[in-house]
Every structure is written in C-alpha cells, then in structure tokens.
Amino acid sequence: MIKSVTLAVAGGDVRQAHLAALLLADGHTVHTFALERHQPAGCTPYSDPRPCFADVQVVILPMPVQHGDGQLNAPLANAPHPLADVLDAIPAGTLTLAGAVPFWVHARAVQNGLPLTDYLTRDELAIRNAVPTSLAVVHILLVYISVFALSLYF
C-alpha cells in the first residue's frame, strides 16, 4: 500500500489541474495554488503560496515552469505570480518537481535548499513526450507536402 502524502500543485494549465484531481483520487491530500479558474473539486485552494506549501512533502510546479520574464507559468491563475516569489515560499528541504527548468531556477533552488527535479529531463517523460511531438511534426510536414503537391497541379 502506498503511503498517503500531502502535495501542493501550483500553476500550470488543465494538465496540472487534472494531475491534482488524480492525486486526490489516489488518496493524497492536495493543496493548489494559482489554479483558480480550473480548481479541482476536493483539493484545498490557496491564494498565498506560503501557507499552501507549508507542511507538504512535495511541490509540483508546471511544465514549462516559467512563462514570460520570470513568471510562474499559470494561465489558470487570476493574477501573475513571480516565479522567484513562488520558489522562495517553498520550505527548504521540500521535494520540488518542475518541467523545462531554466538555469536561474535551478540556481535559486540550490540557494533555497530545495531538492529540485526537472521531470522533463527524465528519460521516462522525455521519450514518451517526444513520440507524440514527432508524430505531430510528421503530420504537419505531410500536410505541407500535400498542399505543395496540389499547387503544382493547379
């Protein structure tokens, strides 16, 4: 039996909201931050990252973690959140997971004593993510080739 843990899911798009719901369904306690416009039922929403991240074993940030110039990637949030402020709100020693992490975020995590894992660099995700992406690129190329071929006839 898997031990129930308390996690925080912060920012991201509908995938992140869906992840929070799946974790809750698996019996974990889930806090959410910056998901106001798609709040998963049963999860505890927070408007401030500090109380959201207090007493959690894991913080799960989105992929990509950054949007624009240093903002948390949080299209479902009601307001922008500086990523540095979000990182500073995570208690030292808390396992932190994020995707497509820029160097400055890794540096800030080290400075704050956060064990940070970029899940996009894990082979399990990188390979499985590359296959659908490659198929999409091939599909787009085939459409362009078809359009080009048709243009030769007309």
N, C-alpha and C positions, 0 to 999 in steps of 0.2 A: 504494500500500500504506500502511495506517495504521501509524504507529509504535506499538510496544508501550510502555505506561506502567505505573507502579506506582501503584495506588489503594488507598485504605482505605475500607471500607464500615462504618459504625458505627451501631448501634442500629436501630430500626425493627421492622417486622413481616415477614411472609413475603415481601412485595413486595421488601423490601430484600435479603433472603437470595437471592431469585430474581435480582435485579439483579447481585449479586456473582457468582453462577454464570454469568450471561450474559457478564459482563465477562471472566471467566476463560476461557470458551469462545471468546471473541474473541481470545485470546492475550495478555491483560494479566496482570500479577501483581497478586493481590488479597489484601490483609490485611483481617481482620474483627475487629471489637470489639463486644461486647455483643449477640452473636447466638448465644450458647451453646446454646440449646435448638432451634436450627434451623441448625446450622453447614453451610454449603455445602461439599461434597466438593471437595478440591483447593485451597481457599483456606487461607491461614495464619491461624489464630485467635490472638488476643492477649487477655490478661486485664487488661493495663495499656495505657491509650491512648498514653502517651508512646512506647514502642517501636513500637507499631502505626503511629503517624503519622510516625515518623522515616523519612526517605528516600522519602516518597511525593510524587507530583506533585499528587494530588487527594485530598481527603477528601470523602466523600459521606455526609451526615447525612440522617435520615429526614424524612418529611412526615406529620404536623407534627413539627417538630424538638423541641418541648417537650411534656412530659407533667406535669400537676400543677403544683406550685410549684417551677419551675426544674429539673426533672429531664429528662435525655435521654429522649426517647420510645423506650423499649427494652423492649417486652413480651416479647421472647425472651431477655432477659438474666437471669442468675441473681441479680443484685443491682441495686439502683438506682444511677444514676451522676449526680451533679450536672452539669448542662449547662455551668456555668461552668468546672468542672474539665476537662471534655472540650475546651472551646474553648481553655483555657489550655495544653493538651497539644499543640495543633497548632502546628507551627513557623511563625513569621512568613513571609509570602510564599506560603504554600501555598494553592492554589485550594481554596476550601471551598464546597460546594453543600449547600443545605438547603431545606426547604419550610415554608411558613407561619411565617416567621421573625418573632418579636416584636421590638419596637424595642430592648429591652435586649440582645438577642443581636447585632443589627447594631452597637450601640454597643461591645459587648465585642470584636467582630471588628475594628472600627476601632482600638480601643485596642491590640489584639494584632498589628496589621499584617496581618490576614487579608483577602484579596480574597474577599468573601462574595457569592454569588449566591443569591437566593431563587427557586428554579426554579418555584414556584407563581405568581410574578408574570410569568413569561414567557408571551407570548400563545400559543405553541405548546402549552403544557400547560394553561393556564387555559381556553382554548376547548375543547380536547378533553376536559378533565375536567368542564366544565360540561354538555356534552351528555348523558353518561350520568346525571349527577346530576339534570338536569332531567327526563329520561325516568323516573327512579325517583320523583321527586316527582309527576309526572303520573299514574303508575301508582297511587301511594298515594292520590291525590285521587280517582281513578276508583273505587277500592275503597270509599272512604268514601261517595262519592255513591251507589254501588250499594247499600251497606248501608242508607243513609238512605232511598233509594227503596223498598227492600224493607220497611223498617219502617213506611212509610206504608200498605202493603197489609195488614199483619198486626197 
